[in-house]
Amino acid sequence: MKQLIPVPVRRQLRGWLNSAKNTPFAVDLLELRRWQIARKDVGVNAAPRNNPRRLVLLPSDPWSIHQSRGDEAMIEAAAGEMKRVYPDLEIYIVTATSAASADVRAMGFRPLEIWKQPFSYETVAQELSLTRPDFGVVLGADVLDGYYSPVDAARMLLVADLMAAFGAKVSVLGFSFNSRPAKALREVFRLLDPGVVLNLRDAISLQRFDDFAQKRARLVADAAFMLTPRADTAAVKQIAATVARQREQGRKVFVFNIHPMLFKKPEPAKLERMIELAADAMARLSRQHNASWLLLAHDYRPGIADDNCLRPLAARLKPALGEHVHHVEQVLSAGEIKAVVGLVDGVITGRMHLAIAALGQGTPVAAITYQDKFQGLFGHFGISESLLLSPAQFLVGDSFDAFLLHFLGAYEAAGEQVRQMLPDVMDLSRANVAPLLDDSAMRIVPEAGGKVA
C-alpha cells in the first residue's frame, strides 16, 4: 500500500498528522488523558526515603544523549553536583533506544529505556515504581515551550509529574521560553504536581513563562555553567599548542561556530550563502586585525551536525589564511570544549551551550541568534545586544562583516564585564539543584517579579 502513494503525498500526509497531534485538542486527548489514567494508580506524593539512593534524569533528547554537547554538559554538571553531596547516588538516564543506552553506560550512568515508541505513561509509571527515584531531574533546555514539539514537551513535563507522585524531589533544570509558546502546553503546566520545581534560565524567559502559565517558577542560570572543564586530555593539549603558535606570532585567536539549525526548516541555499559571507568577512578581517580562527563544533548529531557548515567553511578559508585557520576535527567532550574556549580571546557562535561554555570560562561571546533565547543569557552578564545577530540579518548585505568588526573592537571590554558578573551567575546555576539538596535554598532564589521565595 505504501508504494502506491507517491512520496510527495506521503510527506504531506506526515506533515498534516504531525500538525494535528500538536494541537491543544490532541494533547488533551492523547497525552493528558493517558497520563491521568497512569497517575491514578500511583498514589500521591509517597514519602521520600531517609537515605537517598537514586536519581532519574530525563534528557531533552532521549534518542541521542550526548551527541549534543549542550545536553552532555547539563547532564554531567547536574550529576556532578548531586554526587558531590551524595557520593553513592545511583544515576539513571532515560533513553529511547539501545544505542542511546550504550552511550549512557559509556558515560558511567545507568540507562532507563522507557522512552520507546509507542510511548506509554503506564509503562513509565511501572518502571518508576520499580526504580523508586529519590530525585528527578529534567533537562528543559529549549524544548519545553513546544517550539520543536508540543507533544514531546508535554511528555517530559508529565513524566516529571509522575516522578513527583512517586515521592521524588523533582527539579526541571533552567529552560528557555520563547515569545510564541505552544498553547497546547498551558493546561499541562497548570496540572503539574506542585512538587515539580520549574526553573527558567533567564529573566526574559521567566517573565514570558509567568505571563503564559501563571505558575510559580524560579530564576536560575543554565545548569551547564557548573560543568568542570577538562584541560588534561591529548586533544585539548594539541589544540592549546595550535593556539600558542598563533599567539607567538602576535595574533589573537577566536572560536567560530555556525550550524544547520540556525534555520528552523532545512535551508541549504541560505546555509551556503551564510558560509560564503562568513568566509569573505573572516578572511578580510583576519588580515586587517591579526585574527586567527578556530572552527569548533558543539553538536555532532547526524543531519544537524555543526561540521556540515564548518567543514565547507574551512575549505573556503584555508587557501586564503593557511595556518591562521584551524578546523577542530576531533570529536570533543563537553568538558574538553569548555577547556578549549578558555584558551581563546573570544567566541562567535550559533550554539547557546558553546556560548555558555565560553562565558563560564570568562571568555567574551558574540552570538548568531535563533529562537530568541540568547538575549536572556546575555542579560545575566549585562552584555550589549549589539553582540547578537539573527540569521536573517546575517544574510543581508555586509551585516555580518560589520558585526564581526564590531566584536573585534568590543571583545576586551565585554570580557571584563563577563568576568565581573560570573560569580553571581555561578550562584544562579547552582540554584538548579538547590531544591534537591536543601529545602532552605528555596528561600534565597528570586521568583518572577524579583520577589524572594
Secondary structure, DSSP 8 states (H G I E B T S, - for coil): -GGGS-HHHHHHHHHHHHHHHTSHHHIIIIIIHHHHHHHHTT-SS----SS--EEEEE-S-TTSSSSBHHHHHHHHHHHHHHHHH-TT-EEEEEESSHHHHHHHHHTT-EEEE---SS--HHHHHHHHHHH--SEEEEE-TTTTTSSS-HHHHHHHHHHHHHHHHTT-EEEEEEE---SS--GGGHHHHHHS-TTEEEEESSHHHHHHHHHHH----EE---GGGG------SHHHHHHHHHHHHHHHTT-EEEEEE--GGGSSS--HHHHHHHHHHHHHHHHHHHHHHTEEEEE---B--TTT-THHHHHHHHHHHHHHHGGGEEE--S---HHHHHHHHTSSSEEEES-HHHHHHHHHTT--EEEE--TT-HHHHHHHHT--GGGEE-HHHHTSTTHHHHHHHHHHHHHHHHHHHHHHHHHHHHHHHHTTTHHHH-GGGGGGSBBGGG-B-
